[in-house]
Amino acid sequence: MFPPGLYALCDDGFRPELPVEAQAEAFLHGGARVLQLRLKRTGPARAVDIAGRLAERCRAAGAVLLVNDRVDWALLAGADGVHLGAEDLPPEDARRLLGPDAVVGVTVRSAGEAEAARRAGADYVGLGPVFAPVSKQVDAPVLGLDRFRREVANISLPVVAIGGIGRTTIRSVAAAGAHGAAVVSDLLSAQDIASRARELEAEFEHGLRDRERGR
């Protein structure tokens, strides 16, 4: 099963002085069980080397490692899967290359796009931006929490909330139906990243209980 809760992004561009391996280690110490590796500034050979080492580390910790965008890097590194955007390989091609056991995620903007992703072989979708993103520019309108809730209600796949999520918002997206919540800037800007990861996991759990109580 695709693990619920915090979906932590390792990013070589947000804090270049902090290697992504150190970011990943802090996330794992903080209890994150899904890591996405975003390497926009790293060359292919080094990226595959990093991804391979992190894939082994995540397996040892019982976590899942997904590579952002690059199906070839995920395949060569033995990662658990890939997360795809609109300009990347279609999910059906990623599935064909990575095999039936790989995790394939797709960024979507609506329930309709999520259904198309499901038919194409996706295991989960990243829906958003729920709030205004901090770590990168996104050419898509902000959904807001109410619309996010309505869209999630019509999606059959696990939904990871994406865009502008941190300590003050992660509980609300969990309560609104998110299976997971992607966090970049709120994690990587923390002085103690592992502690922040634990805080985010705890807040997500509070949101799940809010959802069960119908709040």
C-alpha positions as a printed NumPy array, in Angstrom:
array([[  0.   ,   0.   ,   0.   ],
       [  1.166,   3.535,  -0.783],
       [  2.016,   4.956,   2.688],
       [ -0.213,   7.773,   3.957],
       [  0.878,  10.958,   5.716],
       [  3.85 ,  13.186,   5.048],
       [  5.229,  13.09 ,   1.501],
       [  8.637,  14.751,   1.839],
       [ 10.504,  16.253,  -1.092],
       [ 14.286,  16.259,  -1.34 ],
       [ 15.187,  19.231,  -3.538],
       [ 18.658,  20.154,  -4.812],
       [ 17.528,  23.709,  -5.553],
       [ 15.734,  24.865,  -2.411],
       [ 18.722,  24.629,  -0.078],
       [ 21.732,  23.928,  -2.307],
       [ 24.075,  24.007,   0.691],
       [ 22.277,  21.014,   2.227],
       [ 22.908,  17.857,   0.164],
       [ 19.804,  15.889,  -0.753],
       [ 21.272,  12.866,   1.039],
       [ 21.283,  14.867,   4.276],
       [ 17.76 ,  16.076,   3.575],
       [ 16.581,  12.501,   3.079],
       [ 18.289,  11.309,   6.244],
       [ 16.551,  14.013,   8.27 ],
       [ 13.184,  13.153,   6.719],
       [ 13.607,   9.482,   7.555],
       [ 14.655,  10.264,  11.129],
       [ 11.501,  12.354,  11.386],
       [  9.32 ,   9.418,  10.38 ],
       [  8.561,  10.228,   6.727],
       [  7.725,   7.088,   4.75 ],
       [  7.406,   8.614,   1.28 ],
       [ 10.269,  10.628,  -0.205],
       [ 10.367,  12.235,  -3.615],
       [ 13.749,  13.106,  -5.11 ],
       [ 13.722,  16.315,  -7.165],
       [ 17.072,  16.868,  -8.915],
       [ 16.804,  19.813, -11.296],
       [ 20.392,  21.031, -10.854],
       [ 22.227,  17.706, -10.751],
       [ 23.789,  16.003, -13.764],
       [ 22.468,  12.606, -14.911],
       [ 25.361,  10.409, -13.751],
       [ 25.453,  11.93 , -10.276],
       [ 21.658,  11.956, -10.074],
       [ 21.437,   8.221, -10.754],
       [ 24.174,   7.561,  -8.192],
       [ 22.358,   9.613,  -5.539],
       [ 19.019,   8.007,  -6.352],
       [ 20.503,   4.528,  -6.129],
       [ 22.006,   5.136,  -2.71 ],
       [ 18.839,   6.765,  -1.405],
       [ 16.711,   3.917,  -2.768],
       [ 18.75 ,   1.471,  -0.68 ],
       [ 18.56 ,   3.725,   2.381],
       [ 14.801,   4.106,   2.06 ],
       [ 14.274,   0.368,   1.678],
       [ 16.281,  -0.225,   4.844],
       [ 14.066,   2.315,   6.644],
       [ 10.816,   0.892,   5.294],
       [ 10.195,   3.976,   3.173],
       [  9.343,   4.555,  -0.489],
       [ 11.608,   6.58 ,  -2.805],
       [ 10.106,   8.203,  -5.886],
       [ 12.076,  10.088,  -8.529],
       [ 10.59 ,  13.298,  -9.852],
       [ 10.035,  13.363, -13.634],
       [ 12.828,  11.027, -14.738],
       [ 11.649,   7.498, -15.441],
       [ 15.098,   6.56 , -16.764],
       [ 16.798,   7.64 , -13.546],
       [ 14.246,   5.758, -11.455],
       [ 14.795,   2.61 , -13.512],
       [ 18.592,   2.776, -13.4  ],
       [ 18.65 ,   3.572,  -9.676],
       [ 16.211,   0.87 ,  -8.636],
       [ 13.889,   3.421,  -7.043],
       [ 10.384,   2.421,  -6.   ],
       [  8.784,   4.572,  -8.648],
       [  8.331,   7.948, -10.245],
       [  6.21 ,  11.067, -10.052],
       [  5.239,  12.555, -13.41 ],
       [  4.178,  16.021, -14.502],
       [  2.337,  17.122, -17.614],
       [  5.528,  17.391, -19.704],
       [  6.932,  13.997, -18.7  ],
       [  6.41 ,  10.529, -20.146],
       [  2.775,   9.397, -20.043],
       [  1.997,   7.098, -17.107],
       [  1.287,   4.147, -19.38 ],
       [  4.819,   4.388, -20.818],
       [  6.318,   4.769, -17.347],
       [  4.412,   1.665, -16.256],
       [  5.643,  -0.291, -19.267],
       [  9.255,   0.642, -18.511],
       [  9.191,   0.308, -14.721],
       [  6.984,  -2.761, -14.457],
       [  3.788,  -3.648, -12.616],
       [  5.188,  -3.287,  -9.104],
       [  6.517,   0.254,  -9.447],
       [  4.694,   3.216,  -7.919],
       [  3.582,   5.711, -10.566],
       [  2.207,   9.083,  -9.502],
       [  0.863,  11.883, -11.676],
       [  0.234,  15.565, -10.997],
       [ -3.367,  16.522, -11.787],
       [ -5.562,  19.611, -11.429],
       [ -9.011,  18.003, -11.211],
       [-10.957,  14.809, -10.62 ],
       [-11.335,  14.395, -14.379],
       [ -7.581,  14.429, -14.883],
       [ -7.206,  12.009, -11.979],
       [ -9.566,   9.542, -13.644],
       [ -7.562,   9.769, -16.873],
       [ -4.384,   9.123, -14.881],
       [ -5.99 ,   6.102, -13.227],
       [ -6.953,   4.643, -16.598],
       [ -3.389,   5.211, -17.801],
       [ -1.948,   3.202, -14.921],
       [ -1.254,   5.678, -12.113],
       [ -1.216,   4.433,  -8.514],
       [ -1.829,   7.851,  -6.943],
       [ -2.235,  11.472,  -7.972],
       [ -0.821,  14.723,  -6.655],
       [ -3.68 ,  17.235,  -6.7  ],
       [ -3.127,  20.96 ,  -6.51 ],
       [ -1.89 ,  23.514,  -5.986],
       [ -4.124,  23.614,  -2.931],
       [ -2.398,  26.77 ,  -1.692],
       [  0.119,  29.096,  -3.349],
       [  3.403,  27.168,  -3.77 ],
       [  6.627,  28.477,  -2.262],
       [  9.317,  26.182,  -3.662],
       [  8.529,  26.626,  -7.375],
       [  6.343,  28.482,  -9.848],
       [  3.23 ,  26.586, -10.956],
       [  1.248,  27.607, -14.021],
       [ -2.11 ,  26.563, -12.603],
       [ -4.775,  28.27 , -10.467],
       [ -4.818,  27.664,  -6.727],
       [ -7.664,  25.291,  -5.831],
       [ -8.294,  26.348,  -2.26 ],
       [ -9.428,  23.949,   0.44 ],
       [-13.125,  23.803,  -0.466],
       [-12.54 ,  22.875,  -4.084],
       [ -9.81 ,  20.444,  -3.067],
       [-12.334,  18.67 ,  -0.832],
       [-14.89 ,  18.472,  -3.65 ],
       [-12.363,  17.119,  -6.14 ],
       [-11.005,  14.497,  -3.728],
       [-14.531,  13.197,  -3.138],
       [-14.659,  12.21 ,  -6.816],
       [-11.228,  10.586,  -7.087],
       [-10.799,   6.847,  -6.579],
       [ -6.985,   6.865,  -6.288],
       [ -5.035,   7.971,  -3.209],
       [ -4.606,  11.759,  -3.381],
       [ -1.486,  13.615,  -2.272],
       [ -2.206,  17.288,  -1.635],
       [  0.409,  19.522,  -3.272],
       [  1.205,  23.22 ,  -3.146],
       [  1.968,  25.514,  -0.227],
       [  1.449,  22.948,   2.523],
       [  3.095,  23.293,   5.937],
       [  2.386,  23.11 ,   9.649],
       [ -0.581,  25.493,   9.506],
       [ -2.318,  23.737,   6.594],
       [ -1.413,  20.038,   6.644],
       [ -4.123,  19.189,   9.176],
       [ -6.786,  20.813,   7.009],
       [ -5.85 ,  18.9  ,   3.849],
       [ -5.864,  15.623,   5.783],
       [ -9.325,  16.452,   7.098],
       [-10.41 ,  17.325,   3.54 ],
       [ -9.6  ,  13.819,   2.292],
       [ -5.909,  13.762,   1.393],
       [ -4.102,  10.437,   1.63 ],
       [ -0.806,  12.31 ,   1.871],
       [  0.596,  15.83 ,   1.855],
       [  3.647,  16.953,  -0.107],
       [  5.864,  19.387,   1.78 ],
       [  9.049,  21.121,   0.63 ],
       [  9.713,  24.613,   1.954],
       [  8.238,  24.182,   5.431],
       [ 10.461,  21.15 ,   5.958],
       [ 13.679,  22.41 ,   4.424],
       [ 13.488,  25.856,   5.999],
       [ 13.289,  24.363,   9.505],
       [ 16.279,  24.545,  11.797],
       [ 15.612,  20.948,  12.897],
       [ 14.218,  19.16 ,   9.855],
       [ 13.611,  15.827,  11.591],
       [ 11.603,  17.512,  14.348],
       [  9.585,  19.433,  11.764],
       [  8.833,  16.165,   9.955],
       [  7.516,  14.685,  13.202],
       [  5.348,  17.774,  13.764],
       [  3.911,  17.5  ,  10.255],
       [  3.171,  13.787,  10.667],
       [  1.409,  14.496,  13.957],
       [ -0.66 ,  17.294,  12.442],
       [ -1.649,  15.049,   9.538],
       [ -2.825,  12.426,  12.019],
       [ -4.909,  15.065,  13.8  ],
       [ -6.5  ,  15.86 ,  10.45 ],
       [ -7.37 ,  12.222,   9.861],
       [ -9.117,  12.122,  13.222],
       [-10.953,  15.34 ,  12.335],
       [-12.144,  13.638,   9.154],
       [-13.364,  10.602,  11.072],
       [-15.319,  12.877,  13.403],
       [-16.819,  14.688,  10.431],
       [-15.276,  18.067,  11.23 ]])
